[in-house]
Amino acid sequence: MPRAGGTDTSVGAADPDAFAERILILHYLAKVSGAPLSGRLVGFDQLAGGRFYGSAFRKRTEMPLASLFSQDPGRLVQTAVRLGGTQGGHGSSSALLVPLPRVPMTLIVWAGDDELPSNAKVLFDDTAEEYLTTEDIAVLGDQVVRRIKEASGA
């Protein structure tokens, strides 16, 4: 609720993205199981509850990623490396980022052509739900793409 002077002093009002990141870290710490990575990659819709929120995840995370790098997929790797990521081996270009320990994300971009539009996919190790809820994983995707966009200069 705003103060009499019109300034909002609620928690997270000054920087909602930083607040969301802090909440994600707290949720991660509360849920962490210690399960080792399986190495099996799955799409968001393959997570529990992922089908329910899948179209929103696609719209808020994967479509912006495709839009950012469809003209120059190689920029994805360059940008991810600046954020501590590494090059992947999928699609026209891909990168592996680890925003939280044991929660790796593989970001894949396919360049479009005359017949097919550009596309992007974000994959997770199938143990991601040992560390975050599906809703938290969706927020994490949003946060990572926001950081990638900032780091790319777009």
C-alpha positions as CSV (number, residue, x, y, z in Angstrom):
1,M,0.0,0.0,0.0
2,P,1.5,3.4,-1.0
3,R,2.4,5.8,1.8
4,A,0.8,9.2,2.0
5,G,3.6,10.7,-0.1
6,G,2.8,8.2,-2.9
7,T,5.9,6.1,-2.4
8,D,5.4,2.3,-2.4
9,T,7.5,0.8,0.3
10,S,6.2,-2.8,0.0
11,V,8.8,-5.6,-0.1
12,G,10.1,-6.0,-3.6
13,A,8.5,-2.8,-5.0
14,A,11.9,-1.2,-5.8
15,D,13.2,-4.1,-7.8
16,P,10.6,-6.9,-8.4
17,D,13.1,-9.0,-10.4
18,A,15.7,-9.0,-7.5
19,F,12.8,-9.9,-5.2
20,A,11.8,-12.8,-7.4
21,E,15.3,-14.1,-7.5
22,R,15.6,-14.0,-3.7
23,I,12.3,-16.0,-3.4
24,L,13.6,-18.5,-5.9
25,I,16.8,-19.0,-3.8
26,L,14.8,-19.5,-0.6
27,H,12.5,-22.0,-2.3
28,Y,15.5,-23.8,-3.7
29,L,17.1,-24.0,-0.3
30,A,13.9,-25.2,1.3
31,K,13.4,-28.0,-1.3
32,V,16.9,-29.1,-2.1
33,S,17.2,-32.9,-2.0
34,G,20.7,-33.6,-3.0
35,A,19.6,-35.8,-5.9
36,P,22.4,-36.1,-8.5
37,L,21.7,-34.9,-12.0
38,S,20.4,-37.7,-14.3
39,G,21.6,-36.1,-17.6
40,R,18.1,-36.7,-19.1
41,L,16.8,-33.4,-20.6
42,V,13.1,-32.7,-20.5
43,G,11.0,-29.8,-21.7
44,F,8.9,-27.7,-19.3
45,D,5.7,-29.5,-20.4
46,Q,7.2,-32.8,-19.2
47,L,7.5,-31.6,-15.6
48,A,4.7,-32.2,-13.1
49,G,2.1,-29.5,-13.9
50,G,4.1,-28.4,-16.9
51,R,1.3,-29.0,-19.3
52,F,-1.0,-26.8,-17.4
53,Y,1.4,-23.8,-17.5
54,G,3.2,-24.9,-20.7
55,S,1.7,-22.4,-23.1
56,A,2.5,-19.5,-20.7
57,F,6.0,-20.7,-20.3
58,R,6.4,-20.9,-24.1
59,K,5.0,-17.4,-24.4
60,R,7.1,-15.8,-21.6
61,T,10.3,-17.7,-22.0
62,E,10.8,-19.6,-25.2
63,M,9.2,-17.2,-27.7
64,P,11.3,-14.2,-26.5
65,L,14.4,-16.4,-26.6
66,A,13.6,-17.3,-30.3
67,S,12.9,-13.7,-31.1
68,L,16.2,-12.5,-29.5
69,F,18.5,-14.9,-31.4
70,S,16.6,-16.0,-34.6
71,Q,18.6,-13.7,-36.8
72,D,22.0,-14.6,-35.3
73,P,21.8,-17.8,-33.3
74,G,25.5,-17.7,-32.5
75,R,24.9,-14.7,-30.3
76,L,23.1,-17.0,-27.8
77,V,26.4,-18.8,-27.0
78,Q,28.4,-15.5,-26.9
79,T,25.8,-14.0,-24.5
80,A,25.6,-17.2,-22.3
81,V,29.4,-17.3,-22.0
82,R,29.3,-13.8,-20.6
83,L,26.9,-15.1,-18.0
84,G,29.1,-18.1,-17.1
85,G,27.5,-20.5,-19.5
86,T,28.9,-22.9,-22.0
87,Q,28.2,-23.9,-25.6
88,G,25.8,-26.8,-26.1
89,G,25.4,-29.1,-29.1
90,H,21.7,-28.7,-30.1
91,G,19.8,-26.8,-32.7
92,S,21.3,-23.9,-34.7
93,S,22.8,-22.8,-31.4
94,S,22.5,-23.8,-27.8
95,A,24.0,-22.9,-24.4
96,L,24.0,-24.5,-21.0
97,L,23.5,-22.3,-18.0
98,V,23.4,-23.3,-14.3
99,P,21.5,-20.5,-12.6
100,L,21.2,-22.6,-9.4
101,P,23.4,-25.5,-8.3
102,R,22.0,-28.8,-9.8
103,V,19.4,-26.9,-11.8
104,P,21.0,-26.6,-15.3
105,M,19.1,-25.1,-18.2
106,T,19.8,-25.9,-21.8
107,L,18.7,-23.1,-24.1
108,I,18.3,-24.1,-27.8
109,V,17.6,-21.8,-30.8
110,W,16.7,-22.9,-34.3
111,A,17.1,-20.2,-37.0
112,G,14.1,-19.8,-39.2
113,D,13.9,-19.9,-43.0
114,D,11.3,-19.5,-45.7
115,E,9.5,-22.6,-44.7
116,L,9.8,-22.8,-40.9
117,P,9.8,-20.0,-38.4
118,S,12.5,-19.6,-35.8
119,N,12.0,-21.6,-32.6
120,A,13.5,-22.0,-29.2
121,K,13.3,-24.6,-26.4
122,V,14.4,-24.6,-22.8
123,L,15.3,-28.0,-21.4
124,F,15.9,-29.0,-17.8
125,D,17.5,-32.0,-16.2
126,D,14.6,-34.3,-15.2
127,T,15.6,-33.9,-11.6
128,A,14.8,-30.2,-11.5
129,E,11.7,-30.8,-9.5
130,E,13.9,-32.2,-6.7
131,Y,15.0,-28.6,-6.2
132,L,12.2,-26.3,-7.3
133,T,8.4,-26.5,-7.9
134,T,7.2,-26.3,-11.4
135,E,6.0,-22.8,-10.8
136,D,9.4,-21.8,-9.5
137,I,11.0,-23.4,-12.6
138,A,8.8,-21.2,-14.8
139,V,9.9,-18.1,-12.9
140,L,13.5,-19.2,-13.2
141,G,13.0,-19.4,-17.0
142,D,11.6,-15.9,-17.1
143,Q,14.5,-14.6,-15.0
144,V,17.2,-16.3,-17.1
145,V,15.8,-15.0,-20.3
146,R,15.5,-11.5,-18.9
147,R,19.2,-11.7,-17.9
148,I,20.1,-13.1,-21.3
149,K,18.3,-10.2,-23.0
150,E,20.0,-7.6,-20.8
151,A,23.5,-9.2,-21.5
152,S,22.8,-9.4,-25.2
153,G,22.2,-5.7,-25.4
154,A,18.8,-6.1,-27.0
